[in-house]
Amino acid sequence: MTGVIRHALPSRMLERSWSVIVVGAGGIGSALLPSLARLHHAMLELGHPGTSTAQSTMTTR
């Protein structure tokens, strides 16, 4: 692959907090939550409003 990969974000993602919903807190969900916390704190340190995270555990029987 050659060339530069460019990522563009809508301006609202740079100015407002991000809403993140994690559905399920089993294997993948429980591994993801600490990473979201680290992302939130890194965003705060860079002057961003950070994230707003909600967790929902859904069970089916």
C-alpha positions in Angstrom: 0.0 0.0 0.0 1.4 3.4 -0.9 0.4 6.9 -0.2 -0.8 8.6 2.9 -3.9 7.4 4.8 -6.0 10.4 5.9 -8.6 10.2 8.6 -11.2 12.9 8.8 -13.6 13.5 11.7 -16.7 15.7 11.6 -16.1 18.9 13.6 -18.8 18.0 16.1 -16.7 15.0 17.2 -13.8 17.4 18.1 -16.0 19.8 20.0 -18.6 17.7 21.9 -18.3 14.6 24.1 -18.8 11.3 22.4 -21.6 9.0 23.6 -20.5 5.3 23.7 -22.9 2.5 24.7 -21.4 -0.9 25.5 -24.0 -3.6 25.2 -22.9 -6.7 27.1 -20.2 -6.8 29.7 -19.0 -10.4 29.1 -15.7 -11.2 27.6 -15.3 -8.5 24.9 -17.4 -5.8 26.8 -15.4 -6.2 30.0 -12.2 -6.0 28.1 -13.3 -2.9 26.2 -14.4 -0.8 29.2 -10.9 -0.1 30.7 -9.8 1.0 27.2 -12.7 3.4 27.0 -11.7 4.8 30.3 -8.1 5.4 29.1 -9.4 7.0 25.9 -11.7 9.3 28.0 -8.8 10.4 30.2 -6.5 11.0 27.2 -9.2 13.1 25.5 -9.6 15.2 28.7 -5.8 15.8 28.9 -5.9 17.0 25.3 -8.7 19.5 26.1 -11.6 17.5 24.6 -14.8 17.1 26.6 -14.2 13.3 26.6 -16.8 10.5 26.4 -20.0 9.6 28.1 -20.2 5.9 28.4 -23.2 3.7 29.3 -23.2 0.0 29.9 -26.1 -2.3 29.2 -26.1 -6.1 29.8 -28.7 -7.9 27.8 -29.6 -11.5 28.4 -31.6 -13.7 26.2 -33.1 -17.0 27.3 
